[in-house]
Amino acid sequence: MSIETLASAVAQSSAVRTEDQTRPLLQVSGLKKHFALSKGKSLFGGPAKVVRAVDGVDFEVMKGETLGVVGESGCGKSTTARLLMQLIDPSAGEVVFDGHVVGSRELPLKEFRRQVQMVFQDSYASLNPRLTIEDSIAFGPRVHGVSAREATVRAHDLLARVGLEPGRFAERYPHELSGGQRQRVNIARALALQPRMVILDEAVSALDKSVEAQVLNLLLDLKAEFGLTYVFISHDLNVVRFISDRVMVMYLGKVAEVGPSEALFESPAHPYTHALLSSMPSMDPDHRTEEVPLSGDPPNPIDPPGGCRFHPRCAHAALVCSSIEPPRVLRAQQSVACLIHQRGSGHPEALPA
């Protein structure tokens, strides 16, 4: 099967299976993951402690868009990605893909994982060191019933599409490739099953800047060619702004803000988003600021603060912020979880005097 035939098959499949373009391709509601630090009671007889890595996340991903996910280390970005892929079992919540609950009779895990693939940060650990590059890419299609010959042809076509000449790279092993080449192999392997969505968890963060730019442009080309939808997780705000249509900001296991990329970067609504964007380095002297982005460290996820989890570090926090968890409300084009934007909703005291 040629790469043109493969692209046509994916596009036709997406068109047939998602006729309503306004319906979200992925819907996540009430998603939680609590990791128990010990079984039963603690050493001193108290209740067992848990890390609230993801603690009630709701969001949607529309067909054909790129949703960027950002936040400080420990905010729950990567855990959310693994929950979406069902690599770890959620403590609560539901993931719906194209109208079907993941893991249900209508959408068993095997079929879901054919339609949704993931590219991890560590390009070497993602590949089996005992398999050649050709076998690594062809393995998934063979598991899903594709003939060995067709799987091999598909592997060669995709290698060429990601910029690796099959004649030079197909028979090599992962340790014989550079980090950028291995990540291209991982992208090819993800596309081998003709997925509709790809989750990219810090997929370019370990690459040199020149290689990073090449891979980002490759991802944009592949998205357009195969009609893909991306969930792009990164700590690099400049990269997220470049590649994303919408951005979701997470803080301590919660969603702080969601909005169109340019609107969010130009006019952040949540104080945490504002502080996060203020930390972006810039060579433009007109954009430099003396403002201190954030003070203090994120709270302990074992014992998160009550109310708004950001209030201990927020310059605009009021007394009510420590007792009421803010719901997400619409502010212009953004959805923001902050009591500052609750004027007229019963919480005017949340605003600074």
C-alpha positions, -999 to +999 in steps of 0.1 A: +000+000+000+015+033-011+016+063+012-010+081-010-033+051-007-028+051+031-036+088+034-067+084+013-079+054+034-075+074+066-093+104+052-122+084+039-125+065+072-126+098+091-152+113+068-175+083+070-172+077+108-175+114+118-202+130+097-210+156+123-180+179+123-193+199+153-193+169+176-162+165+198-140+135+188-129+131+224-149+140+255-134+137+290-156+142+321-147+139+358-114+122+351-095+114+383-064+094+393-054+091+429-022+071+437-023+055+471+011+058+490+003+029+512-023+002+517-047+006+545-039+030+574-007+051+576+021+043+601+005+064+628-030+050+624-045+077+602-062+072+568-040+061+539-025+090+520-031+095+483-015+116+456-043+134+437-024+135+404-055+142+383-085+154+403-116+160+382-106+170+347-132+179+320-124+188+284-132+181+248-111+177+217-127+186+183-119+166+152-090+179+133-077+203+159-045+203+180-052+207+218-020+219+236-017+209+273+006+230+295+014+235+332+042+231+357+059+198+364+036+177+385+003+193+373-010+160+359-003+165+321+014+131+315-009+113+339-039+126+319-023+113+287-019+078+302-055+079+314-067+088+280-049+058+265-061+036+294-025+027+302-035+033+339-069+028+353-088+060+363-100+064+399-132+080+385-145+096+353-153+087+318-135+090+284-158+090+253-143+087+218-165+095+188-197+090+209-187+057+225-174+051+260-138+037+259-137+001+270-174-005+263-189-031+240-192-005+212-155+005+216-133-022+231-098-012+241-081-029+212-101-009+187-097+023+206-060+019+207-060+014+170-077+047+165-057+066+191-020+063+193+007+079+215+042+092+211+062+093+243+090+116+254+118+089+257+124+079+221+147+050+230+126+035+258+096+035+235+113+011+210+121-026+216+159-028+213+156-064+199+135-054+169+147-037+138+131-004+128+110-021+101+097-047+126+089-021+152+067-002+128+051-033+112+044-050+146+012-031+153-005-037+120+004-074+122-013-076+156-044-060+141-046-086+113-027-069+085-006-094+064+031-095+070+038-083+034+014-053+036+027-044+071+063-043+057+053-022+028+034+002+051+065+004+073+087+014+044+062+039+031+059+056+065+097+056+070+100+075+038+072+099+048+089+108+081+122+115+063+141+082+068+152+063+037+139+027+041+170+013+024+192+028+050+171+026+081+147-003+079+172-030+091+188-009+117+182-012+155+172+017+178+207+021+193+221+029+158+199+060+154+200+095+168+173+108+192+157+127+164+157+097+141+142+075+168+114+099+174+106+100+137+104+062+139+080+065+168+058+089+148+058+064+119+049+036+142+020+056+156+007+062+121+011+026+110-024+017+125-041+046+106-052+063+138-076+093+140-059+108+170-023+110+182-013+120+218+021+135+219+036+136+254+066+159+254+075+143+220+100+170+210+113+182+244+144+160+243+155+171+208+179+198+198+162+230+187+170+225+150+157+189+151+127+200+171+117+225+145+120+198+118+098+174+137+072+201+145+069+209+108+067+172+101+038+168+126+019+197+109+024+181+075+012+147+087-018+162+104-029+179+072-021+148+050-038+122+072-066+143+087-052+137+123-063+152+156-035+159+182-033+162+219+001+179+223+016+180+258+046+202+264+063+224+290+076+247+262+051+274+258+065+287+225+062+253+210+026+249+222+017+283+208+032+274+174+014+241+170-018+243+189-053+255+179-065+255+215-046+254+248-056+238+281-037+250+312-035+226+342-025+233+377-022+206+405-045+181+388-072+206+378-080+225+346-074+262+351-082+276+317-090+265+281-091+287+251-080+294+215-042+295+213-038+332+202-065+345+225-051+327+255-015+338+249-025+374+241-051+378+269-048+351+296-079+351+320-066+330+349-040+345+372-019+313+369-020+314+331-009+350+333+020+341+356+030+311+335+031+332+303+051+359+321+078+333+326+084+329+288+118+341+278+119+367+251+146+384+231+123+414+224+131+442+248+095+455+244+081+423+258+104+420+288+089+425+322+102+430+357+072+412+371+079+381+392+059+354+375+052+332+405+064+329+441+066+297+461+063+261+451+032+243+440+013+228+470+016+192+480-007+170+459-012+147+489-028+176+508-040+202+483-054+235+496-091+239+498-111+261+475-090+273+445-058+253+445-039+283+432-050+307+459-019+304+482+002+317+453-023+341+437-018+379+441-055+384+436-068+358+461-095+368+486-108+350+517-135+332+497-109+317+473-098+294+501-132+279+507-150+277+474-137+257+444-143+279+413-164+264+385-153+270+349-171+299+333-169+315+299-149+347+297-148+360+261-134+329+241-119+313+272-132+289+298-116+298+331-119+284+366-114+315+388-137+334+412-124+367+399-146+362+369-177+353+390-190+389+394-228+386+392-226+349+401-228+353+439-191+358+446-182+395+441-161+393+473-136+372+453-125+403+435-097+424+450-107+457+466 
